[in-house]
Amino acid sequence: MVVLSLFPGGVLQFRDVLVNGYWHARSSAYLDTSLARLIEWVRLPGDLVFGIVGVLPVVLAIGMTYWYTRKKPAQ
């Protein structure tokens, strides 16, 4: 995630800060450039892995809780 997501985008945005100023690097004018759009798509695989791996434990906990509460006690 750091290599594909944070590093290239941060370096390019920092360069834009030095050239055009902070206001431009945070504006939609910077985000509408073709290089910024490419970086958004390159980030997608890392973000998906992070999202799936981050959500998986929550889904498992909810499923196990539901399963244990629906289980009838032995008599």
C-alpha angles and dihedrals in degrees: 000000000000094000098046101028117027105026104054095037092047094048093049093046091048089052089052089051090055094046104037107012137257094284092060095047090055096043130093089249089072094043092052093062117111093239092054089050091051091051090051090058093044088054092056100086093049093046091050092052091048092049096046095045090045095050097041096078091050092051091048092049092050091047094049092047091051091047094050094047092050093049111104118230116250115251 
